[in-house]
């Protein structure tokens, strides 16, 4: 895994397809600062992700293992994982693949642990997306990650006659 002090971070492209040094914001995250908005903005943009996005995931998971976790961890990691399969995004580089896989093994365990306790609706859906993606079900993970509550309500009403058949 890259260290946050490695200078190579400056060379990686993020979601805007321009260089983005994620190490600086990740160091702030490690100090306990809330940096989710910047990570969302820079690591993912309209379906685009880059090497900075892939390299950041192991660091984000490592940092979040010891800190409070919420939907941001699971949803951002899921978004990066889903979008890395998009045909016009760069492939996962071989040098980051081992730490990325280890991070995904770890985030699935975190999600399962967090699901054992009380979670809000967004964290529940995001953590379930991580579990699906971690088990190799890209479509189910994408569906869970991208569905809004209103979409789910409309689906169950239209396809399962929810209000007619369920209490």
C-alpha positions in Angstrom: 0.0 0.0 0.0 1.2 3.5 -0.8 2.2 5.7 2.1 0.5 9.0 2.4 4.0 10.6 2.2 4.8 9.1 -1.2 5.3 11.8 -3.8 3.7 9.6 -6.5 0.2 10.7 -5.3 0.7 14.0 -7.2 0.7 12.1 -10.5 -2.6 10.3 -10.1 -5.8 11.5 -11.8 -9.1 11.6 -10.0 -12.7 11.8 -11.2 -12.1 15.0 -13.2 -9.3 13.3 -15.2 -6.8 15.8 -13.9 -4.0 15.2 -11.3 -5.4 15.1 -7.8 -3.2 14.5 -4.8 -5.5 12.6 -2.5 -2.8 12.0 0.1 -3.3 15.5 1.6 -7.0 15.1 2.2 -6.5 11.5 3.5 -3.9 12.8 6.0 -6.6 15.3 7.2 -9.0 12.4 7.4 -6.6 10.5 9.5 -6.4 13.4 11.9 -10.2 13.2 12.4 -11.3 15.9 10.0 -14.5 15.4 8.0 -13.3 15.4 4.4 -16.0 13.3 2.7 -17.3 16.2 0.5 -13.9 16.7 -1.0 -13.4 13.0 -1.5 -16.7 12.6 -3.2 -16.0 15.6 -5.4 -12.5 14.7 -6.5 -12.5 10.9 -6.6 -15.7 10.5 -8.6 -17.3 12.8 -11.2 -20.2 11.8 -13.4 -19.1 8.2 -13.6 -15.4 9.0 -14.0 -12.8 7.6 -11.6 -9.1 7.4 -11.9 -6.0 5.9 -10.4 -6.2 8.4 -7.5 -9.7 6.9 -6.7 -8.3 3.3 -6.7 -5.2 4.2 -4.6 -7.4 6.1 -2.1 -9.7 3.2 -1.3 -7.1 1.2 0.8 -6.2 4.3 2.7 -9.9 5.2 3.3 -10.7 1.7 4.6 -7.6 1.7 6.8 -8.5 5.0 8.3 -12.2 4.2 8.8 -11.4 0.9 10.6 -10.4 3.0 13.6 -13.0 5.8 13.3 -16.7 6.2 13.2 -18.1 4.9 10.0 -21.2 6.0 8.1 -22.8 5.7 4.7 -20.0 7.8 3.1 -17.4 5.0 3.5 -19.6 2.3 2.0 -21.2 4.5 -0.8 -17.9 6.0 -2.0 -16.1 2.7 -2.0 -19.0 1.1 -3.8 -19.2 3.9 -6.4 -15.4 3.6 -7.1 -15.8 -0.2 -7.4 -18.8 0.0 -9.7 -17.3 2.8 -11.9 -14.0 1.1 -12.3 -15.8 -1.4 -14.5 -17.1 1.3 -16.8 -15.5 0.9 -20.2 -14.0 4.4 -20.4 -12.4 4.4 -16.9 -8.8 3.3 -16.5 -8.2 -0.3 -15.5 -7.0 -1.0 -11.9 -3.2 -0.9 -12.1 -1.4 -4.1 -11.2 0.7 -2.3 -8.5 -2.5 -1.2 -6.6 -4.5 -4.4 -7.1 -3.3 -6.3 -4.0 -3.9 -3.5 -1.6 -7.3 -2.7 -3.3 -8.4 -6.3 -2.9 -7.2 -6.4 0.7 -9.2 -3.2 1.3 -12.3 -4.7 -0.2 -11.9 -7.8 1.9 -11.7 -5.5 4.9 -14.6 -3.2 4.0 -16.9 -6.2 3.6 -16.0 -7.3 7.1 -16.6 -3.8 8.4 -20.0 -3.6 6.6 -21.1 -7.0 8.0 -20.0 -5.8 11.5 -21.9 -2.5 11.2 -24.9 -4.3 9.8 -25.1 -6.3 13.0 -25.9 -3.1 14.9 -28.3 -0.3 14.5 -27.9 1.6 11.1 -29.8 4.3 9.4 -31.5 3.6 6.1 -28.7 5.0 3.9 -25.9 3.2 5.8 -27.9 0.0 5.6 -28.3 0.3 1.8 -24.7 1.4 1.3 -23.3 -1.4 3.5 -25.5 -4.0 1.7 -24.1 -2.7 -1.6 -20.5 -3.3 -0.3 -21.4 -6.8 0.6 -22.9 -7.5 -2.8 -19.9 -6.0 -4.6 -17.5 -7.8 -2.3 -19.2 -11.1 -3.2 -18.9 -10.3 -6.9 -22.4 -9.2 -7.7 -21.7 -6.0 -9.6 -25.3 -5.5 -10.7 -26.9 -5.9 -7.3 -24.3 -3.7 -5.7 -24.9 -1.0 -8.3 -28.7 -1.3 -7.8 -28.4 -1.0 -4.1 -25.8 1.8 -4.3 -27.7 3.9 -6.8 -31.3 3.4 -5.6 -33.1 6.1 -3.7 -35.8 5.4 -1.2 -38.4 6.7 -3.5 -37.2 4.4 -6.3 -37.5 1.4 -3.9 -40.9 2.4 -2.8 -42.1 2.8 -6.4 -40.7 -0.5 -7.4 -42.3 -2.5 -4.6 -45.6 -0.7 -5.1 -45.6 -1.3 -8.9 -44.2 -4.8 -8.9 -45.3 -6.3 -5.5 -48.6 -4.4 -5.0 -47.1 -3.4 -1.7 -49.9 -1.2 -0.2 -52.6 -3.7 -1.3 -50.9 -6.8 0.0 -48.7 -5.8 3.0 -49.5 -4.3 6.3 
